Amino acid sequence: MGWNPVDEIEGDWTSDQELKILAEGDNADTLFWVGCTGALVERNVKATLSMTRVLKAAGVDFAVLGDAETCCGTRHEGPGMSSSSRSWRSKI
């Protein structure tokens, strides 16, 4: 994959999903942190949506970050860019 992590991830995958988008002051028992690969890569979005269906079916009180989601920098670890990865992680 040849894309760079992004500062802010668009929450398009959340549209029409009836998901709780966690905002300041909101509460949920579980935060389902999606990250950039779960929100931007088509095959991963399918897995992300499947996981939300599992959580709903199990009755889990969960929320996602939506537009506040950030990249964890994992994509930088593989090619040995650990300083860049640490920079991304500091934004979480």
VMD Tcl script that draws the C-alpha trace (Angstrom):
set ca {
  {0.00 0.00 0.00}
  {1.40 3.31 -0.93}
  {-0.51 5.90 1.03}
  {0.72 8.01 3.91}
  {-1.11 8.24 7.23}
  {-3.35 11.24 7.56}
  {-3.83 13.73 10.38}
  {-7.57 13.35 10.38}
  {-9.53 10.45 9.02}
  {-12.82 11.11 7.32}
  {-15.66 9.32 9.04}
  {-17.47 8.40 5.79}
  {-17.58 4.73 6.78}
  {-19.81 5.69 9.71}
  {-22.58 7.22 7.59}
  {-25.89 5.35 7.71}
  {-24.55 3.02 10.42}
  {-26.39 4.37 13.49}
  {-23.17 4.46 15.51}
  {-22.44 6.44 18.63}
  {-19.72 8.94 17.70}
  {-17.85 9.76 20.88}
  {-17.61 13.47 21.60}
  {-16.14 15.29 24.57}
  {-18.24 14.53 27.63}
  {-19.84 11.41 26.10}
  {-19.48 7.98 27.66}
  {-19.43 4.42 26.38}
  {-18.31 1.19 28.02}
  {-16.07 0.39 25.03}
  {-14.22 2.53 22.51}
  {-13.89 0.81 19.16}
  {-10.74 2.49 17.86}
  {-10.63 2.02 14.08}
  {-7.52 3.94 12.99}
  {-6.70 4.84 9.42}
  {-6.48 1.35 7.93}
  {-9.86 0.39 9.37}
  {-11.43 3.56 8.02}
  {-9.72 4.10 4.67}
  {-8.82 0.75 3.12}
  {-11.90 -0.71 1.42}
  {-11.32 -4.33 2.46}
  {-10.62 -3.19 6.02}
  {-13.75 -1.03 6.12}
  {-15.74 -4.19 5.42}
  {-14.12 -5.84 8.45}
  {-14.72 -2.69 10.52}
  {-18.41 -2.71 9.63}
  {-18.62 -6.43 10.40}
  {-17.14 -5.77 13.83}
  {-19.70 -3.05 14.54}
  {-22.46 -5.56 13.70}
  {-20.91 -8.09 16.11}
  {-20.68 -5.48 18.89}
  {-24.30 -4.41 18.33}
  {-25.55 -8.01 18.26}
  {-23.70 -8.68 21.53}
  {-25.34 -5.65 23.13}
  {-22.01 -3.89 23.78}
  {-22.25 -0.21 24.67}
  {-19.58 1.11 22.29}
  {-18.65 4.25 20.43}
  {-16.25 5.24 17.66}
  {-14.30 8.46 17.19}
  {-15.57 9.24 13.68}
  {-13.82 12.34 12.31}
  {-11.65 12.53 15.45}
  {-9.98 9.21 14.51}
  {-6.23 9.45 13.94}
  {-3.48 7.30 12.50}
  {-1.34 5.28 14.94}
  {1.73 5.33 12.66}
  {2.03 1.56 12.32}
  {2.53 1.88 8.55}
  {5.82 3.65 9.28}
  {7.18 0.86 11.47}
  {7.55 -1.70 8.67}
  {9.93 0.34 6.52}
  {11.98 1.30 9.60}
  {10.67 4.82 10.05}
  {10.26 4.51 13.82}
  {10.83 8.22 14.55}
  {8.02 9.08 12.15}
  {5.88 6.38 13.75}
  {6.45 7.85 17.22}
  {5.42 11.24 15.87}
  {2.09 9.83 14.61}
  {1.49 7.95 17.86}
  {2.01 11.11 19.90}
  {-1.13 12.51 18.22}
  {-3.34 9.75 19.58}
}
mol new
graphics top color blue
foreach p $ca { graphics top sphere $p radius 0.5 }
foreach p [lrange $ca 0 end-1] q [lrange $ca 1 end] { graphics top cylinder $p $q radius 0.2 }
display resetview
